[in-house]
Amino acid sequence: MRQATLCRQSLALLIVSSCIGIFAGCGSGSQPGKPQFSGSTSVTVMLSSAANDQLSQFDLTFGGITLTDQSGNTVPLLSAAQGAEFIHLNGQIEPLVTATVPQGIYVSASATIGGADFTCDVLMSSGGMSTNTYSTGAVPQANVTVTLPSPVTVTGDNMGLLFSLLVSPSATFPSCDQQSPRPTYSINPTFNVTPVSLSSSPTNSANGKVSGLQGPITALNTSAGSFTLSVPEPTTLFSTRTQAVTVNSNTVYQGVGGFSSLAVQTFVDLDGAVQPDGSLVATRIAVHDPSAVDVMSGPVLSVFPTEPATQQPSIFIFGRLLESQGQMPWTWYYGIASSVFQISGEIDNLAQLPFPATFSLSNMVAGQNVYVSSLNMTSVGGIYTTASTITLLPQTINGVVSGTSQNGNFTVYSVSLSPYDFFSQFAVQQGQTTLLTNPTEIEVYVDSNAQLLNKQPLAAGSAFRFYGLVFNDSGTLRMDCIQVSDGVTQTSQPSPSRSQMVRGQVQQTVHPNAGGRPQTISMITSHQPL
């Protein structure tokens, strides 16, 4: 009997010991498949967008960004206001801020938005061109949507958090061709937030590669091989962002001999890898014009063989990003008779393309994305600013695949563009230097090195976003593509609901363009919802 009692006691102790071991294992996080949380993680907030080519610009100011975990605890990611332009980030990324975040599972996020505006351009039925900017003051919190498709697990030493602006639902307006002095529109910033694993050697925007970041150098540390870049913003309404950049032995230099050739106020165009602290290690640094004082980059709106005052060729462009030692307008005319034409070195397979990839005065066409440098901004006496250099930059197009073929090492996708695409609208203006045979179609060339980030099959009938250099090959648009993403639906803008509507006054300034045709620049502003 005593022996049986001892056996039962031993069995009870064994069970208790086992339970203690199980609970200890749970408490220490040793169960397989369970994330281990200990301390904090360095989280870099990065910006991107998904757009369908309907807008030429979308700017906003972040007043704050906050994460909320599954227990309801909130963590601020951004404390000081920061501005950003999102159309140039269509499918691309830029770092915004890096914060230290307690490890855990976060189920929601929020953002406060200060001033915001969006711009569209349209070729009117009268033949003139209208550029309309819709603007508002602080966006009501009820009009800001931030969605986490699934909970975000913050763990490890570092990670990225991508805030992608969904442009179509963020901007609602009846038409870009505004005839009424009081149009109705709404600005409802809508973000999708997803985690990003930062690679030490990123290959695309999905794992931490930044492409085509522009700005002037504001501080230089020669001994450390580093500098600070001022990230350009379209207007003075937004605060200036800065970006820390370092170089190493693998950094490729274009337009300059090396790091020693860089100086404060040098305008650079670079690619880089996002680091755990939010800085960049530059993989490519290009200086398109070492003597530049002012730089404007964005889409070409018109290319004319002569302008009235000087009878020389000129272009009219929309300045999506402005880099200047002074004030610059959003749109501007440049005389280009003596300009140096260049092609960005961001893409290095031009020699392998089965068509002549050239860019010059004779084949530049409205819709191409360019980087224009000048020594001064002037329009005195009808004399346009002289463009010192014009560099063709990569751009993102959104279109529907209509067919596929093979040409050597390239798969060629025939892509149909929307009627509001810049090529579709502006490459048909009469009197321009060149006209396209079919401005609503583009041939996209994709080789084995292109980054395929699309989730849906790359097949006919579906929309995709293609990133690369666009060339005019004797009237046919052709793109050398290096990244493919899922597309954005090509739709017209719906009418806004009354709770979202605002009304604004239109302030118009009429400018003569290069061929004596009127250009209407409109600013539509409102600060109060209806």
C-alpha positions in Angstrom: 0.0 0.0 0.0 2.8 2.4 0.9 4.5 1.5 -2.3 1.4 2.3 -4.3 1.0 5.7 -2.5 4.6 6.6 -3.4 3.9 5.6 -7.0 0.9 7.9 -7.1 2.9 10.8 -5.6 5.7 10.3 -8.0 3.2 10.2 -10.9 1.6 13.5 -9.6 5.0 15.1 -9.3 5.9 14.0 -12.8 2.6 15.5 -14.2 3.2 18.8 -12.4 6.7 18.9 -13.6 5.6 18.3 -17.1 3.0 21.1 -16.9 5.6 23.5 -15.5 7.9 22.6 -18.4 5.1 23.2 -20.9 4.1 26.6 -19.5 7.8 27.6 -19.2 8.2 26.7 -22.8 5.2 28.9 -23.7 6.5 31.7 -21.7 9.9 31.6 -23.3 8.4 31.5 -26.8 10.0 28.2 -27.7 7.0 26.9 -29.5 7.7 26.4 -33.2 6.0 28.9 -35.5 5.6 31.6 -32.8 7.4 34.9 -33.4 9.8 35.8 -30.6 9.5 39.4 -29.3 12.4 40.9 -27.4 13.2 44.6 -27.4 12.7 46.9 -30.4 13.1 46.9 -34.2 14.4 49.7 -36.4 11.5 50.3 -38.9 12.0 52.4 -42.0 8.8 53.9 -43.4 9.0 54.0 -47.2 6.7 55.7 -49.7 5.3 54.4 -53.0 2.2 54.7 -55.1 -0.1 52.9 -57.6 -1.4 55.2 -60.3 -3.1 54.9 -63.7 -1.5 57.8 -65.6 -4.5 60.1 -65.1 -2.7 62.6 -62.8 0.6 64.4 -63.4 1.3 65.1 -59.7 0.0 64.3 -56.3 1.5 66.1 -53.2 0.7 65.9 -49.6 2.2 66.5 -46.2 2.3 63.9 -43.4 1.6 65.4 -40.1 2.0 62.1 -38.3 2.0 58.3 -38.7 1.0 55.9 -35.9 0.9 52.1 -35.5 -1.4 50.3 -33.2 -0.7 46.8 -31.8 -3.2 44.0 -31.0 -3.4 45.3 -27.4 -4.4 48.8 -28.4 -1.0 50.4 -27.7 0.1 53.1 -30.2 3.5 53.9 -31.4 4.3 57.1 -33.4 6.5 56.7 -36.4 6.6 60.3 -37.5 6.5 63.3 -35.3 7.6 66.2 -37.6 5.7 67.2 -40.8 7.2 65.8 -44.0 6.0 66.3 -47.6 6.1 64.0 -50.6 5.2 63.8 -54.3 3.7 60.4 -55.2 3.3 60.2 -59.0 7.0 59.9 -59.6 6.9 57.0 -57.1 4.5 54.9 -59.1 5.9 51.4 -58.5 9.1 52.9 -57.0 10.1 53.7 -53.4 11.7 56.4 -51.3 12.5 56.3 -47.5 10.6 58.8 -45.4 11.6 58.2 -41.8 13.1 55.5 -39.5 11.7 54.9 -36.1 12.4 52.5 -33.2 9.3 50.3 -32.7 8.6 47.8 -29.8 8.4 44.3 -31.3 5.0 42.8 -31.5 2.0 42.3 -33.8 0.4 45.5 -35.2 -3.1 45.4 -36.5 -3.8 49.0 -37.7 -2.1 52.3 -38.7 -3.2 55.9 -39.1 -1.9 59.0 -40.7 -2.7 62.7 -40.3 -2.5 64.7 -43.5 -1.9 68.4 -43.8 -2.1 70.3 -47.1 -2.6 68.2 -50.2 -3.1 68.8 -53.9 -3.2 66.9 -57.2 -2.7 68.1 -60.8 -4.1 66.9 -64.1 -3.3 68.1 -67.7 -5.6 67.9 -70.7 -5.7 68.9 -74.3 -8.9 70.8 -74.6 -11.3 70.5 -77.6 -10.4 74.1 -78.5 -6.8 73.0 -79.1 -5.4 74.7 -76.0 -3.8 72.9 -73.0 -5.2 73.1 -69.5 -3.2 72.3 -66.4 -5.5 72.2 -63.3 -4.3 71.8 -59.7 -6.9 70.9 -57.1 -5.7 71.9 -53.6 -7.0 71.8 -50.0 -5.8 72.6 -46.5 -5.6 70.0 -43.8 -7.4 66.9 -44.9 -10.2 65.8 -42.4 -9.2 62.7 -40.5 -12.4 61.0 -41.7 -11.2 61.4 -45.3 -7.9 59.5 -44.7 -7.9 55.7 -45.1 -4.9 53.6 -44.0 -5.3 49.8 -44.6 -3.2 46.9 -43.4 -4.3 44.0 -45.5 -3.0 41.7 -42.8 -1.4 42.2 -39.3 2.3 43.3 -39.5 4.7 41.4 -37.3 7.5 43.7 -36.1 10.5 41.6 -35.2 14.2 41.2 -35.9 16.8 44.0 -36.0 15.3 46.0 -38.9 12.5 46.0 -41.5 10.7 48.2 -43.9 7.1 49.4 -43.8 5.7 50.5 -47.2 3.0 53.2 -47.3 1.6 53.0 -50.9 -0.8 55.8 -52.0 -3.7 54.4 -54.1 -4.0 57.4 -56.3 -7.4 56.7 -58.0 -9.5 56.6 -54.9 -7.4 59.4 -53.4 -8.4 62.1 -56.0 -12.0 62.5 -57.2 -12.9 65.2 -59.7 -15.4 65.5 -62.5 -13.1 66.4 -65.4 -9.7 67.9 -66.0 -11.1 70.1 -68.7 -12.8 72.5 -66.3 -15.2 75.1 -67.8 -16.9 76.0 -64.6 -15.2 78.4 -62.1 -16.4 76.3 -59.2 -15.6 72.6 -59.9 -16.5 70.0 -57.3 -13.7 67.5 -56.2 -12.4 65.7 -53.2 -9.0 64.6 -51.8 -9.2 61.4 -49.8 -5.7 60.0 -49.2 -5.9 56.2 -49.3 -2.9 54.1 -48.3 -2.1 50.4 -48.4 0.6 49.4 -45.8 2.7 46.3 -46.1 5.9 45.0 -44.5 9.2 44.9 -46.5 12.2 42.7 -45.9 15.3 44.9 -46.6 17.9 43.0 -48.6 21.6 43.8 -48.3 21.8 43.7 -52.1 18.3 44.7 -53.3 17.3 44.2 -56.9 13.9 46.0 -57.0 11.5 48.3 -55.1 10.0 45.3 -53.3 13.2 44.5 -51.4 14.7 47.9 -50.7 16.1 49.3 -54.0 15.6 53.0 -54.6 15.8 54.1 -58.2 16.3 57.6 -59.7 16.4 59.6 -56.4 17.1 63.2 -57.3 18.3 66.3 -55.4 21.1 68.7 -54.6 23.9 67.8 -52.2 23.6 70.0 -49.1 26.4 68.6 -47.0 29.5 66.5 -47.9 31.8 64.4 -45.7 34.8 63.6 -47.8 36.6 61.5 -45.2 33.5 59.3 -44.5 32.5 59.0 -48.1 29.0 60.3 -47.4 26.7 63.2 -48.2 23.3 64.6 -47.4 20.7 65.0 -50.2 17.9 67.4 -50.2 14.9 65.6 -51.6 13.0 68.0 -54.0 9.4 69.0 -53.3 7.2 70.7 -55.9 6.2 73.7 -53.8 7.4 75.6 -50.8 4.3 74.6 -48.9 6.0 71.3 -48.0 8.9 70.9 -45.7 12.2 69.8 -47.2 13.2 66.2 -46.7 16.8 65.1 -46.4 18.4 61.8 -47.2 21.7 60.4 -45.9 23.8 58.7 -48.6 27.1 56.8 -48.4 29.3 55.4 -51.1 31.5 52.3 -51.3 33.9 50.7 -53.8 31.0 49.3 -55.8 29.4 52.7 -56.5 29.2 53.5 -60.2 29.7 57.2 -61.2 28.2 58.7 -64.4 28.9 62.2 -65.7 31.7 62.7 -63.0 35.0 61.0 -62.3 34.2 59.9 -58.8 33.3 60.9 -55.3 36.0 63.6 -55.3 34.1 65.4 -58.1 31.0 65.9 -56.0 30.4 69.2 -54.2 27.8 71.0 -52.2 25.0 72.1 -54.6 25.8 69.4 -57.1 22.6 68.0 -58.5 22.6 64.2 -58.5 20.4 61.4 -59.7 21.1 58.1 -57.9 20.1 54.5 -57.2 20.8 52.9 -53.8 20.0 50.3 -51.2 18.0 51.2 -48.1 20.0 50.5 -45.0 18.6 49.5 -41.5 19.0 53.1 -40.3 17.1 54.5 -43.3 20.2 55.8 -45.1 21.2 54.7 -48.6 24.3 53.1 -49.9 24.5 54.5 -53.4 25.0 51.9 -56.2 24.9 54.6 -59.0 25.5 58.3 -58.9 24.8 60.4 -62.0 25.5 64.1 -62.5 23.7 65.1 -65.7 25.0 68.6 -65.6 27.8 69.7 -63.2 27.2 73.3 -63.9 23.4 73.3 -63.4 21.8 76.0 -61.3 18.2 74.9 -61.8 16.7 71.5 -62.6 13.2 70.5 -63.5 12.1 66.9 -64.1 8.8 65.6 -65.4 6.8 64.9 -68.6 7.2 66.8 -71.8 3.9 68.4 -72.8 4.8 69.9 -76.2 7.8 69.9 -78.6 7.7 72.6 -81.2 10.3 73.4 -84.0 10.0 77.1 -83.5 8.9 79.7 -81.0 7.7 83.2 -82.0 10.5 85.3 -80.5 13.6 83.5 -81.5 12.3 81.1 -84.3 14.2 78.3 -82.5 12.9 74.9 -81.2 11.4 74.8 -77.7 9.7 72.5 -75.3 7.0 73.0 -72.6 7.3 70.6 -69.6 5.5 69.9 -66.4 7.9 70.2 -63.4 6.9 67.2 -61.3 10.1 67.7 -59.2 11.9 71.0 -58.9 15.5 71.5 -57.8 16.7 75.1 -57.6 18.6 77.7 -55.7 15.6 80.0 -56.0 11.9 79.8 -56.9 10.7 77.8 -59.9 7.3 77.5 -61.6 5.6 74.1 -62.0 5.5 74.5 -65.8 8.1 76.2 -68.0 9.3 76.7 -71.6 12.8 76.0 -72.6 14.7 76.9 -75.7 16.5 73.7 -76.9 18.5 74.7 -80.0 21.8 74.3 -78.2 20.8 71.7 -75.6 22.8 68.5 -75.0 20.6 65.4 -75.3 21.4 62.5 -73.0 19.9 59.1 -71.9 19.9 58.1 -68.2 22.4 55.4 -67.3 20.0 53.7 -64.9 19.4 51.1 -67.6 22.5 49.5 -69.1 21.2 47.1 -71.8 20.5 49.7 -74.5 23.0 48.1 -76.9 21.2 44.8 -76.8 17.8 46.2 -77.8 16.6 45.2 -81.3 15.7 48.8 -82.2 17.7 52.0 -82.2 17.4 53.5 -78.7 18.1 57.1 -79.4 17.0 60.4 -77.9 17.5 63.7 -79.7 15.9 66.9 -80.9 14.6 65.1 -83.9 12.7 62.3 -82.1 11.8 63.8 -78.7 8.1 63.5 -78.2 5.4 64.8 -75.8 4.9 62.3 -73.0 8.5 61.3 -72.4 9.9 61.9 -68.9 12.9 64.2 -68.9 15.4 65.9 -66.6 16.2 69.5 -67.8 19.0 71.6 -66.4 19.6 75.3 -66.9 21.9 78.0 -65.7 19.1 80.6 -65.1 15.4 80.9 -65.4 14.3 83.7 -67.6 11.4 84.8 -69.9 12.3 88.4 -70.3 11.6 89.9 -73.7 10.1 86.7 -75.0 13.4 84.8 -74.7 12.9 81.4 -73.1 15.2 79.8 -70.6 17.9 77.8 -72.4 18.0 74.1 -71.5 21.7 73.2 -71.0 21.0 69.5 -70.9 17.9 67.3 -71.5 18.2 63.8 -70.1 15.7 61.0 -70.9 14.6 59.4 -67.6 12.8 56.1 -66.9 9.1 56.4 -66.3 6.1 54.2 -65.4 3.3 53.6 -67.8 0.0 51.8 -67.0 -1.7 49.9 -69.8 -3.5 46.8 -71.0 -1.6 44.0 -72.8 -3.1 43.4 -76.2 -0.5 40.9 -77.6 2.8 39.2 -77.1 5.7 38.3 -79.5 9.4 37.4 -79.3 12.3 39.4 -80.7 15.7 37.9 -79.9 16.2 37.8 -76.1 13.3 40.1 -75.5 9.6 39.3 -75.0 7.7 42.2 -76.6 4.3 43.2 -75.1 1.9 45.3 -77.2 0.3 47.6 -74.6 -2.8 49.8 -75.1 -2.7 53.2 -73.3 -5.6 55.0 -71.8 -7.0 58.1 -73.6 -5.8 60.3 -70.8 -2.2 59.1 -70.9 0.3 61.9 -71.8 1.3 60.1 -75.0 -2.3 59.6 -76.1 -3.2 63.3 -75.4 -0.2 65.4 -76.2 1.7 63.6 -78.9 -1.0 64.5 -81.4 -0.8 68.3 -81.1 -0.4 69.7 -84.6 2.8 71.8 -85.4 5.0 69.7 -83.1 8.5 68.5 -84.3 7.4 64.8 -84.3 4.0 63.0 -84.2 3.4 59.4 -83.3 1.9 56.9 -85.7 -0.3 55.5 -83.0 0.0 57.4 -79.7 -2.3 55.0 -77.8 0.0 52.0 -78.3 3.5 51.2 -77.0 5.7 48.2 -77.5 7.3 47.1 -74.2 10.6 45.0 -74.4 11.3 42.8 -71.4 14.4 40.6 -71.1 15.4 38.0 -68.5 16.9 40.7 -66.2 13.7 42.6 -65.7 12.1 42.4 -62.3 8.7 40.8 -62.5 6.8 41.9 -59.4 3.3 41.3 -60.9 1.1 38.8 -59.1 -1.4 38.2 -62.0 -0.1 36.4 -65.1 1.5 38.6 -67.6 -1.0 37.9 -70.4 -3.3 39.7 -72.8 -6.3 41.4 -71.5 -4.8 42.5 -68.1 -3.4 45.8 -67.0 0.2 46.2 -65.8 2.6 49.0 -64.9 5.8 48.9 -66.8 8.9 50.9 -65.7 11.7 51.8 -68.1 12.9 54.2 -70.8 10.5 55.2 -73.5 11.8 55.9 -77.0 10.2 57.3 -80.2 11.3 54.9 -83.0 10.2 56.6 -86.2 6.7 57.3 -84.8 6.4 54.1 -82.8 6.7 54.1 -79.0 9.0 51.5 -77.6 10.0 50.9 -73.9 13.1 49.2 -72.6 11.5 47.8 -69.4 13.3 46.8 -66.2 10.3 46.3 -63.8 6.7 45.0 -64.2 4.0 45.5 -61.5 0.3 44.8 -61.5 -1.7 47.5 -63.2 -4.3 49.9 -62.0 -7.7 49.9 -63.6 -8.2 52.4 -66.4 -11.4 54.2 -65.3 -13.0 57.6 -65.4 -13.4 59.5 -62.1 -16.7 58.9 -60.3 -18.7 61.8 -58.8 -17.8 62.4 -55.2 -20.3 61.9 -52.4 -21.5 65.1 -50.6 -19.7 64.3 -47.4 -16.4 64.4 -49.4 -17.1 67.3 -51.8 -15.4 70.6 -51.6 -15.7 73.5 -53.9 -12.9 75.7 -55.1 -12.3 78.9 -57.0 -10.2 78.7 -60.2 -7.3 81.1 -60.7 -6.2 81.1 -64.3 -3.2 82.5 -66.0 -2.9 82.2 -69.8 0.5 81.7 -71.3 1.3 81.7 -75.0 3.1 78.5 -76.0 5.8 77.9 -78.5 3.5 78.0 -81.5 1.4 80.9 -80.3 -1.2 78.5 -78.8 -2.8 79.3 -75.4 -1.8 77.3 -72.4 -4.1 77.7 -69.3 -2.7 77.1 -65.9 -5.3 76.8 -63.2 -5.0 76.6 -59.4 -8.2 75.4 -57.7 -8.2 75.7 -53.9 -10.6 75.1 -51.0 -10.3 74.7 -47.3 -13.8 73.9 -46.2 -15.9 70.8 -46.9 -19.5 71.3 -47.9 
